[in-house]
Amino acid sequence: MADRKVIRRALVSVYDKNRLLELGAVLAKAGIEIISTGSTAKTLQGAGIAVTEVSEYTGFPEIMGGRVKTLHPKIHSGILADQSNSEHLQAIADLDIAPFDLVIINLYPFAETIASGAAYAECIEQIDIGGPSMLRGAAKNHGSVAVIAKVAQYDELFAAISAGGTTLEERRNFALQVFRTTAEYDLTIATWLGTQVGMDLPDWFGLIWKR
């Protein structure tokens, strides 16, 4: 049987709340500590699921309408710590930071917002900053962290939790999905912004392959 890494601590911050209560219930049943943000935390707490809010954990409030909430060393150090590296673990322990084993993030709906014909300012507000940063950090550190970018991946995650944790192969596949997701997200933003300034998009701009 493939080696599986036990999930003890998860960071959850999702715009798409579909299946969120099911997700929370699975994590809670498995004894996984949940750190969460704003509306995600409130939704889980409303269902009686134990959650520590990010602002409580970091000691820094969400500000500027939520523009700054997860951009904090206590979050990114927990995501990026290589758990096979004793120096990394000692460095975060000295700062009272615990590592994350699981990061579940889905992004603000930028493509849907521009497709709706929303005003320029509203579109700009739907450019996610913290989400891609956390996704990319967790994907880079997939040796230690499982990262979920899509609700459609929840069943695969649930199966891994039921089996005792994630395998390296599973974490690699999750990381691959993250980089595909953030690449498409950035291309969508850049394409839209180019149209706003009247730019002819160059041939090198790129395409995203989808199955």
PyMOL commands that set and color helices and strands:
alter all, ss='L'
color gray80, all
select helices_A, chain A and resi 20-29+38-46+54-58+64-66+73-80+86-94+110-115+120-125+130-140+151-162+168-196+203-205
alter helices_A, ss='H'
color red, helices_A
select strands_A, chain A and resi 9-14+33-36+52-53+102-106+146-148
alter strands_A, ss='S'
color yellow, strands_A
deselect
rebuild
show_as cartoon
